[in-house]
Amino acid sequence: MTLFDNVPLIAAIAASLGAQMVKVLLVLATERRWAPERLLETGGMPSSHSASVAALATSVGILYGWAHPYFAIAAVFASIVMYDATGIRRAAGMQAELINDLVEELGHLFDEGFQPQALKTLLGHTYPQVVVGALVGIVTGIVVAT
């Protein structure tokens, strides 16, 4: 068996890449602009993190059985990642937005020459973004594992 025979790994990578490609296509469809940089960015619709862990858990469940400890590990890991995406990472993104707004509003108080860089705000996900990412992952996991 080689690394390329590892079905859960292939499913997770395929789901993540697929979700990232959907982000690029959504920007193209909604904003009428080509944004290939979205392939490497976090946040947005759909959640590639959720897609990859859902594909991992789904493919492990199909291959080893839903009662197997491997599935339990993958499912718990997936739930933590998805919870984090909507909780901690989303909160960090919201705080970054607030700090960026404050820096812009109070920019006149900074020393001359001080140019603070805007913080990255697209960090976490909304619940719909995580759900759609998980659905992308489940479908990918089924397709790759069967």
RODO-2510 file (C-alpha; in nm, 4 decimals, decimal comma):
residues 146
     n   res          X          Y          Z
     1     m     0,0000     0,0000     0,0000
     2     t     0,1301     0,3441    -0,0902
     3     l     0,0345     0,6917     0,0178
     4     f    -0,1716     0,7217    -0,3000
     5     d    -0,3811     0,4217    -0,1908
     6     n    -0,4879     0,5971     0,1292
     7     v    -0,8554     0,6573     0,0500
     8     p    -0,9405     0,8733     0,3550
     9     l    -0,6426     1,0991     0,2835
    10     i    -0,7349     1,1304    -0,0845
    11     a    -1,0975     1,2054     0,0104
    12     a    -0,9933     1,4764     0,2569
    13     i    -0,7565     1,6431     0,0105
    14     a    -1,0071     1,6225    -0,2747
    15     a    -1,2818     1,7743    -0,0595
    16     s    -1,0581     2,0581     0,0555
    17     l    -0,9436     2,1376    -0,2981
    18     g    -1,2994     2,1122    -0,4256
    19     a    -1,4291     2,3525    -0,1613
    20     q    -1,1500     2,5993    -0,2377
    21     m    -1,2325     2,5830    -0,6097
    22     v    -1,5986     2,6504    -0,5300
    23     k    -1,4887     2,9682    -0,3481
    24     v    -1,3143     3,0917    -0,6627
    25     l    -1,6187     3,0072    -0,8753
    26     l    -1,8558     3,1796    -0,6316
    27     v    -1,6516     3,5001    -0,6478
    28     l    -1,6528     3,4744    -1,0267
    29     a    -2,0305     3,4223    -1,0365
    30     t    -2,1295     3,6799    -0,7750
    31     e    -1,8679     3,9519    -0,8171
    32     r    -1,7755     3,8935    -1,1831
    33     r    -1,4035     3,8842    -1,1076
    34     w    -1,1342     3,6202    -1,1228
    35     a    -0,9880     3,5659    -0,7742
    36     p    -0,7446     3,2724    -0,7817
    37     e    -0,6008     3,3900    -0,4483
    38     r    -0,9158     3,2449    -0,2868
    39     l    -0,7618     2,9003    -0,3471
    40     l    -0,5189     2,9692    -0,0624
    41     e    -0,7344     3,1769     0,1726
    42     t    -0,9284     3,0676     0,4781
    43     g    -1,2881     3,1589     0,5528
    44     g    -1,5809     3,2015     0,3189
    45     m    -1,8316     2,9728     0,1514
    46     p    -1,7950     2,6762     0,1720
    47     s    -1,5678     2,5802     0,4590
    48     s    -1,2817     2,3729     0,3189
    49     h    -1,1813     2,2704     0,6709
    50     s    -1,5281     2,1267     0,7274
    51     a    -1,5225     1,9632     0,3849
    52     s    -1,1920     1,7893     0,4498
    53     v    -1,2781     1,6542     0,7951
    54     a    -1,6266     1,5458     0,6841
    55     a    -1,4743     1,3614     0,3865
    56     l    -1,2213     1,2003     0,6200
    57     a    -1,4867     1,0830     0,8667
    58     t    -1,7243     0,9680     0,5927
    59     s    -1,4616     0,7675     0,4065
    60     v    -1,3338     0,6111     0,7296
    61     g    -1,6908     0,5152     0,8219
    62     i    -1,7496     0,3570     0,4817
    63     l    -1,4190     0,1697     0,4787
    64     y    -1,3974     0,0512     0,8390
    65     g    -1,7571     0,0658     0,9602
    66     w    -1,9520     0,3240     1,1549
    67     a    -1,8916     0,1431     1,4864
    68     h    -1,5126     0,1231     1,4426
    69     p    -1,2873     0,3275     1,6723
    70     y    -1,1254     0,4851     1,3625
    71     f    -1,4597     0,6406     1,2730
    72     a    -1,5050     0,7626     1,6306
    73     i    -1,1657     0,9353     1,6168
    74     a    -1,2411     1,0952     1,2791
    75     a    -1,5903     1,2051     1,3869
    76     v    -1,4677     1,3667     1,7098
    77     f    -1,1856     1,5371     1,5195
    78     a    -1,4364     1,6643     1,2609
    79     s    -1,6703     1,8006     1,5265
    80     i    -1,3866     1,9882     1,6985
    81     v    -1,2667     2,1412     1,3718
    82     m    -1,6180     2,2511     1,2723
    83     y    -1,6940     2,3872     1,6187
    84     d    -1,3683     2,5823     1,6130
    85     a    -1,4443     2,7236     1,2670
    86     t    -1,7741     2,8740     1,3840
    87     g    -1,6565     2,9639     1,7326
    88     i    -1,3009     3,0664     1,8055
    89     r    -1,1827     3,1384     1,4516
    90     r    -1,5001     3,3310     1,3670
    91     a    -1,4689     3,5349     1,6873
    92     a    -1,1066     3,6134     1,6016
    93     g    -1,2175     3,7367     1,2592
    94     m    -1,4872     3,9554     1,4132
    95     q    -1,2358     4,1014     1,6584
    96     a    -0,9988     4,1721     1,3700
    97     e    -1,2781     4,3618     1,1907
    98     l    -1,3407     4,5712     1,5010
    99     i    -0,9709     4,6461     1,5501
   100     n    -0,9354     4,7421     1,1827
   101     d    -1,2333     4,9780     1,2175
   102     l    -1,0826     5,1336     1,5317
   103     v    -0,7445     5,1818     1,3642
   104     e    -0,9138     5,3514     1,0698
   105     e    -1,1300     5,5692     1,2946
   106     l    -0,8465     5,6673     1,5274
   107     g    -0,5722     5,6740     1,2644
   108     h    -0,5188     6,0466     1,3150
   109     l    -0,3834     5,9714     1,6653
   110     f    -0,0921     5,7592     1,5393
   111     d     0,2568     5,8943     1,4976
   112     e     0,3485     6,0126     1,1505
   113     g     0,4888     5,7288     0,9474
   114     f     0,3140     5,4616     1,1544
   115     q     0,1202     5,2489     0,9074
   116     p    -0,0535     4,9617     1,0863
   117     q    -0,1349     4,6691     0,8607
   118     a    -0,4964     4,5640     0,8506
   119     l    -0,5620     4,2380     1,0311
   120     k    -0,6982     3,9452     0,8345
   121     t    -1,0722     3,9239     0,8972
   122     l    -1,1751     3,6249     0,6849
   123     l    -1,0759     3,3612     0,9391
   124     g    -1,3779     3,1663     1,0532
   125     h    -1,7101     3,0563     0,9145
   126     t    -2,0801     3,1078     0,9599
   127     y    -2,2976     2,8049     1,0308
   128     p    -2,4212     2,7846     0,6678
   129     q    -2,0609     2,7880     0,5417
   130     v    -1,9718     2,4983     0,7730
   131     v    -2,2858     2,3015     0,6812
   132     v    -2,2231     2,3409     0,3079
   133     g    -1,8572     2,2486     0,3576
   134     a    -1,9590     1,9392     0,5522
   135     l    -2,2023     1,8408     0,2747
   136     v    -1,9265     1,8832     0,0141
   137     g    -1,7069     1,6608     0,2309
   138     i    -1,9694     1,3919     0,2849
   139     v    -2,0400     1,3687    -0,0880
   140     t    -1,6684     1,3632    -0,1679
   141     g    -1,6067     1,0958     0,0948
   142     i    -1,8833     0,8784    -0,0499
   143     v    -1,7586     0,9215    -0,4062
   144     v    -1,3944     0,8504    -0,3223
   145     a    -1,4577     0,5603    -0,0826
   146     t    -1,7085     0,3711    -0,2949
***
